[in-house]
Amino acid sequence: MPRPRAALAVLIAALLSLSATACAGGSGGSAAGGHRVTIAGSDQLGGAPVYLAQERGLWSADGVEATVTTLPTGRDALNAVLGGQAGFGVVGDLPAVTAALGGRDVRILAELSRFSDWRLLTRTDRQITGFPALKGHKVGVPQGTNVEYALSRMLASAQLTAADVTVVNLAPNQVTAALARGDIDAGVTFPSFYEAARTALGERYAELPFAGYTARTLLVAGPGADDATATAVLRTVLRARQAAEADPAAARKAVVAQAKGALEPGYVETFQSRYTYGPSLTPELLAQLADEAAWAKAAQNLPGPADPQALRARLHPGPLRTADPAAVTLTD
């Protein structure tokens, strides 16, 4: 079972802050002879190329000296970027959208991966055999992450909204225990916890598959990251993706090693092939961000504009266009 990491979040953030303070350009600027960067991510497969690059030492070929650390969720990684403790972040699409609506200075450099194999986890004794049956039940979800948006799409598929259920805010690693205790009737969490829920619930375990939402893992930058450094980071990520395609088994081993126990080998073996990797910036990404922004404004009463033109200003294609011109299909 993935080990809980929420208790380490404050400590890791403090270490990131010390690292950024101690190193000139440590948060994402150019340093003498190369680029010193701090990259904050989360324990999810969406950012696998970044973790593969770290485990196999691929950064140096592009003049990058990288410190990569992981936090419990992409939301936490984004907060590290917004707080100046990290120059770059590997985050989910929804946290980036809500930051933009809140007027925060976040730049989206690339979509790193896509994933759509979601599950609603539940118990056989709750008799939730379809999404319409969620009405009136308690559903656990880590709010503020793209998992919450996945739940909203599940509900919408049955013409329901969050007002039709009782949403319980839980950390990703708390959903399984809450289901086992019966504190909630269903839950949505990160895929790395699916097997833990199956094991904990045994014969009581039930799930509803859902492919109606494609989550996108993004590489974002804070205001202190310059374009030359961002380009160097993206070049390394591109080479890491190529290395993973050439030797998937070795790539899985590297991701497990970099996770330091947070990702089980069996989970990585099963799920990594269900992600589509490849840095890009596309009109499809922009359209999805606009849809999520409209939902977030209604659900969270956020003030910023949700139209595609406003969100387009948050996409920063220059570094990726330099690293791989074909990966950018957005119009200017």
C-alpha positions in Angstrom: 0.0 0.0 0.0 1.4 3.5 -0.8 2.8 5.0 2.3 1.0 8.2 3.6 3.0 11.3 2.8 0.7 14.1 4.1 2.7 14.4 7.3 5.8 15.1 5.3 4.3 18.0 3.3 5.3 20.8 5.7 8.8 19.4 6.2 9.4 19.0 2.4 8.1 22.5 1.7 10.6 23.8 4.3 13.4 21.9 2.7 12.4 23.3 -0.7 12.5 26.8 0.7 16.0 26.3 2.2 17.2 24.9 -1.1 15.8 27.8 -3.1 17.4 30.3 -0.6 20.8 28.6 -0.6 21.2 28.3 -4.4 21.4 31.2 -6.7 18.7 30.7 -9.3 17.5 27.7 -7.3 13.8 28.2 -8.0 14.2 28.0 -11.7 16.6 30.6 -13.0 19.9 30.3 -14.9 23.0 29.7 -12.9 26.6 30.0 -14.0 27.4 27.1 -16.4 23.9 25.8 -16.5 20.4 25.9 -15.0 19.6 25.2 -11.3 16.0 24.2 -10.9 13.7 22.9 -8.2 10.8 20.9 -9.4 7.9 20.0 -7.2 5.6 17.0 -8.1 3.3 14.5 -6.6 3.4 10.7 -6.2 1.5 10.0 -9.4 2.4 8.5 -12.8 1.4 11.5 -14.7 4.8 13.1 -14.1 6.7 9.9 -14.8 9.1 11.4 -17.4 10.3 14.0 -14.8 11.0 11.3 -12.2 12.7 9.0 -14.8 14.9 11.9 -15.7 15.9 12.4 -12.1 16.5 8.7 -11.4 18.6 8.1 -14.5 20.5 11.4 -14.3 19.3 12.8 -17.7 19.3 16.4 -16.7 23.0 17.2 -17.1 22.9 16.7 -20.9 20.8 19.8 -21.1 22.8 21.7 -18.5 20.2 21.3 -15.8 21.0 20.8 -12.1 17.6 19.6 -10.8 16.2 19.0 -7.3 13.0 17.0 -7.7 10.8 16.4 -4.7 7.3 15.0 -4.3 4.4 16.2 -2.3 1.1 14.3 -1.5 -0.9 16.0 -4.4 -0.4 18.2 -7.4 -2.3 20.9 -5.5 0.6 20.9 -2.9 3.1 21.0 -5.7 1.4 24.0 -7.2 1.4 25.8 -3.9 5.2 25.3 -3.7 5.5 27.0 -7.1 3.2 29.8 -6.2 5.0 30.3 -2.9 8.4 30.5 -4.5 9.8 27.3 -3.1 9.9 25.7 -6.5 10.4 27.1 -10.0 8.5 24.4 -11.7 5.6 22.1 -10.8 4.1 18.8 -12.0 0.4 19.4 -11.3 -3.1 18.4 -12.4 -5.2 20.5 -14.7 -7.8 21.6 -12.2 -5.3 23.1 -9.6 -3.7 25.1 -12.4 -7.1 26.4 -13.6 -8.3 27.4 -10.1 -5.0 29.2 -9.5 -5.5 31.1 -12.8 -9.1 32.1 -11.8 -7.7 33.2 -8.5 -5.4 35.7 -10.2 -2.2 33.8 -9.3 0.8 34.1 -11.6 1.1 30.6 -13.1 2.4 29.8 -16.5 1.4 26.5 -18.2 4.5 25.2 -20.2 3.2 21.9 -21.4 0.8 19.0 -21.0 2.9 16.1 -19.9 0.4 13.2 -20.0 -3.3 12.2 -20.2 -5.2 9.6 -18.2 -8.9 8.6 -18.3 -9.2 5.3 -16.3 -11.2 6.5 -13.4 -13.1 4.5 -10.8 -15.8 5.3 -8.3 -14.9 3.1 -5.3 -17.8 1.8 -3.1 -19.0 -1.1 -1.0 -21.4 -3.8 -2.0 -23.6 -3.2 1.0 -24.3 0.4 -0.2 -25.9 -0.9 -3.4 -24.5 1.8 -5.6 -24.7 0.0 -9.0 -24.8 3.1 -11.2 -24.0 6.8 -10.9 -27.7 7.8 -10.5 -27.7 5.7 -7.3 -25.2 8.2 -5.7 -28.0 10.6 -4.9 -28.2 11.2 -1.2 -25.0 9.3 -0.3 -21.7 10.5 1.2 -18.8 10.6 -1.2 -15.2 11.2 -0.2 -12.8 13.1 -2.5 -9.6 15.2 -2.2 -11.1 18.6 -3.0 -9.1 21.0 -5.0 -7.5 18.3 -7.1 -8.5 17.0 -10.6 -10.1 14.0 -8.7 -12.8 16.4 -7.6 -13.5 17.3 -11.2 -13.6 13.6 -12.1 -16.4 13.2 -9.5 -18.3 16.2 -11.0 -18.2 14.5 -14.4 -19.5 11.2 -12.8 -22.3 13.1 -11.3 -23.1 15.0 -14.5 -23.3 11.7 -16.4 -26.3 10.9 -14.2 -27.8 14.5 -14.3 -26.6 15.0 -10.7 -24.5 17.8 -9.1 -22.6 18.0 -5.9 -25.7 19.3 -4.2 -27.3 15.9 -4.7 -24.6 14.2 -2.5 -22.7 14.9 0.6 -19.1 15.6 -0.4 -16.5 14.8 2.3 -13.1 16.3 1.8 -10.4 13.7 2.4 -6.7 13.3 1.7 -6.1 10.8 -1.2 -4.8 8.2 1.3 -7.8 8.6 3.6 -10.5 7.5 1.2 -9.8 3.8 1.6 -9.9 3.9 5.4 -13.1 6.0 5.4 -14.8 3.5 3.1 -13.7 0.5 5.2 -15.1 2.2 8.4 -18.3 3.1 6.6 -17.8 6.8 7.1 -18.5 7.3 3.4 -20.6 5.4 0.9 -18.3 5.9 -2.1 -15.1 7.7 -2.9 -12.9 8.9 -5.8 -9.1 9.1 -5.3 -5.9 8.7 -7.2 -5.4 5.4 -9.2 -2.5 4.5 -6.9 -5.0 3.8 -4.2 -7.4 1.6 -6.1 -5.7 -1.7 -5.2 -5.4 -0.6 -1.5 -9.2 -0.1 -1.4 -9.8 -3.5 -3.0 -7.5 -5.2 -0.4 -9.0 -3.4 2.6 -12.6 -4.0 1.6 -12.2 -7.6 0.4 -15.6 -9.1 -0.6 -17.3 -5.8 0.1 -15.3 -4.0 -2.6 -17.2 -2.6 -5.6 -16.3 -0.1 -8.3 -17.8 1.8 -11.2 -15.4 2.5 -14.1 -15.6 5.9 -15.7 -13.8 7.2 -18.8 -15.7 10.4 -19.2 -12.9 12.7 -18.1 -9.4 12.9 -19.4 -7.1 14.2 -16.7 -4.1 16.1 -17.9 -0.8 16.4 -16.0 0.8 19.8 -16.6 4.3 21.3 -16.3 3.9 24.8 -14.8 6.3 27.5 -14.0 6.3 30.4 -11.5 7.3 33.9 -12.3 10.9 33.4 -11.4 11.5 30.7 -14.1 13.1 32.1 -17.3 12.5 30.8 -20.8 16.0 29.4 -21.3 15.7 27.3 -18.1 12.2 26.2 -19.0 13.4 25.1 -22.5 16.3 23.1 -21.0 13.9 21.3 -18.6 11.5 20.5 -21.4 14.3 19.1 -23.6 15.2 16.7 -20.8 11.6 15.7 -20.3 11.3 15.0 -24.1 14.4 12.8 -23.9 13.1 11.0 -20.8 9.9 10.2 -22.7 11.9 8.7 -25.5 13.9 6.6 -23.1 10.7 5.3 -21.5 9.3 4.4 -25.0 12.6 2.6 -25.8 12.7 0.5 -22.6 9.3 0.6 -20.7 10.5 -2.0 -18.1 13.5 0.0 -17.2 11.4 3.1 -17.1 9.0 1.5 -14.6 11.9 0.4 -12.4 13.2 4.0 -12.4 9.8 5.5 -11.5 9.4 3.0 -8.6 12.9 3.8 -7.3 12.4 7.6 -7.5 9.1 7.2 -5.6 10.9 5.7 -2.7 8.1 3.5 -1.6 5.2 5.8 -2.4 4.2 3.9 -5.6 3.9 0.1 -5.5 5.6 -1.8 -8.3 2.4 -3.7 -9.1 0.5 -0.4 -9.6 3.2 1.1 -11.8 3.3 -2.2 -13.9 -0.4 -2.1 -14.4 -1.2 1.6 -14.9 1.8 3.2 -16.6 0.7 1.9 -20.0 -2.7 3.6 -19.4 -1.1 7.0 -19.5 -0.4 8.8 -22.8 2.9 10.8 -22.5 4.3 13.5 -24.6 4.8 17.2 -23.9 2.4 19.3 -26.0 0.2 22.4 -26.1 -2.9 21.9 -28.2 -6.3 23.5 -28.8 -7.9 20.5 -27.1 -6.1 21.3 -23.9 -7.3 24.9 -24.0 -10.9 23.8 -24.6 -10.7 21.5 -21.6 -9.2 24.1 -19.4 -12.1 26.4 -20.3 -14.6 23.8 -19.5 -13.0 23.2 -16.1 -12.8 26.9 -15.4 -16.5 27.3 -16.0 -17.2 24.5 -13.6 -14.7 25.9 -11.0 -16.3 29.3 -11.1 -19.7 27.9 -10.4 -18.6 25.4 -7.8 -16.1 27.6 -5.9 -17.2 31.1 -6.7 -13.8 32.1 -8.1 -13.5 35.6 -9.5 -11.4 35.4 -12.7 -12.6 35.1 -16.3 -13.1 31.6 -17.6 -13.2 32.3 -21.3 -10.7 30.6 -23.6 -9.0 33.9 -24.4 -8.2 34.6 -20.8 -6.9 31.1 -20.3 -4.9 31.2 -23.5 -2.8 34.0 -21.8 -1.8 31.4 -19.1 -0.3 29.1 -21.7 3.3 29.9 -22.4 4.3 28.1 -25.5 7.7 29.7 -26.2 10.0 27.2 -24.4 8.2 24.1 -25.8 8.2 25.6 -29.3 11.9 26.0 -29.0 12.4 22.5 -27.6 10.0 20.7 -30.1 8.2 23.0 -32.5 5.8 20.2 -33.6 4.5 19.8 -30.1 2.8 23.2 -30.1 -0.3 23.4 -32.3 -1.9 26.4 -30.6 -2.6 29.4 -32.7 -1.1 32.7 -31.6 
